[in-house]
Amino acid sequence: MITVGLIKELQFISSSLKTPLLLTIASTSFPNITVQIENETLTLTYLGHLIWREKVLGDSSFFGVESCDTIARIMVLLKNHQINEAKELFYLEETT
């Protein structure tokens, strides 16, 4: 559901418009996920949990396929009520 291409495109839109973006991705298979892009940082909220915050642009950014894979794993764990296991995978990078 979350892909590198999607996030990079949202980052481009946010930069081009010079404004933060906040959107919700809705699916019939999964509960909604909230995506925020602000100051080159991705923040994801799912089922009431802040699950991910990572810089997606710049020299210090490592956002990529591994990030998206882990986000998907977290979503499955939370959907299956495996909260402790999911929390071990949360990534909340300190950003400035």
C-alpha positions as CSV (number, residue, x, y, z in Angstrom):
1,M,0.0,0.0,0.0
2,I,2.8,2.4,0.8
3,T,5.5,2.5,-1.8
4,V,8.7,4.4,-2.3
5,G,7.3,5.9,-5.5
6,L,4.1,7.1,-3.7
7,I,6.0,8.8,-0.9
8,K,8.5,10.4,-3.2
9,E,5.7,11.8,-5.4
10,L,3.9,13.1,-2.3
11,Q,7.1,14.7,-1.2
12,F,7.5,16.3,-4.6
13,I,4.0,17.7,-4.5
14,S,4.5,19.0,-0.9
15,S,7.8,20.7,-2.0
16,S,6.3,22.1,-5.2
17,L,3.3,23.6,-3.4
18,K,5.4,24.6,-0.4
19,T,2.9,23.2,2.0
20,P,2.6,20.1,4.2
21,L,0.3,17.4,2.9
22,L,-2.1,15.3,5.0
23,L,-4.1,12.5,3.4
24,T,-5.9,9.4,4.3
25,I,-5.5,6.2,2.3
26,A,-8.7,4.1,2.5
27,S,-9.0,0.5,1.6
28,T,-11.7,-2.2,1.9
29,S,-9.0,-4.6,3.1
30,F,-7.3,-2.5,5.8
31,P,-8.4,0.3,8.1
32,N,-7.4,3.8,7.0
33,I,-3.8,5.0,7.2
34,T,-3.0,8.6,7.7
35,V,0.0,10.0,5.7
36,Q,1.6,13.3,6.5
37,I,4.5,14.9,4.6
38,E,6.0,18.0,6.2
39,N,9.5,19.4,6.0
40,E,10.7,16.4,3.9
41,T,9.5,14.0,6.7
42,L,7.0,11.2,6.3
43,T,4.7,10.5,9.3
44,L,2.3,7.5,9.3
45,T,-0.5,6.8,11.7
46,Y,-2.4,3.5,11.6
47,L,-5.2,2.3,14.0
48,G,-4.4,5.1,16.4
49,H,-0.7,4.4,16.5
50,L,2.1,6.6,15.3
51,I,4.0,3.9,13.5
52,W,6.6,5.7,11.3
53,R,8.4,9.0,11.1
54,E,11.3,9.3,8.7
55,K,13.1,11.9,6.6
56,V,12.4,11.0,2.9
57,L,14.7,13.4,1.1
58,G,18.2,14.6,1.5
59,D,21.7,13.3,2.2
60,S,20.8,11.7,5.5
61,S,17.7,10.0,4.2
62,F,17.6,6.2,4.0
63,F,13.9,5.9,3.2
64,G,13.4,3.0,0.7
65,V,12.0,-0.4,0.0
66,E,13.0,-1.7,3.4
67,S,11.0,1.1,5.1
68,C,8.0,0.3,3.0
69,D,8.3,-3.4,3.7
70,T,8.5,-2.8,7.5
71,I,5.5,-0.4,7.3
72,A,3.5,-3.2,5.6
73,R,4.5,-5.7,8.3
74,I,3.5,-3.3,11.1
75,M,0.1,-2.8,9.5
76,V,-0.5,-6.5,9.3
77,L,0.5,-7.0,12.9
78,L,-1.7,-4.2,14.2
79,K,-4.6,-5.4,12.1
80,N,-4.1,-8.9,13.7
81,H,-4.0,-7.3,17.2
82,Q,-0.3,-8.2,17.7
83,I,0.4,-4.8,19.2
84,N,3.6,-5.6,21.1
85,E,5.2,-7.3,18.1
86,A,4.2,-4.3,15.9
87,K,5.6,-1.8,18.4
88,E,9.0,-3.4,18.2
89,L,9.1,-2.4,14.5
90,F,7.9,1.2,14.9
91,Y,10.4,3.7,13.5
92,L,10.2,7.2,14.9
93,E,13.3,9.0,13.7
94,E,14.2,12.3,15.4
95,T,13.9,14.9,12.7
96,T,14.7,18.6,12.7
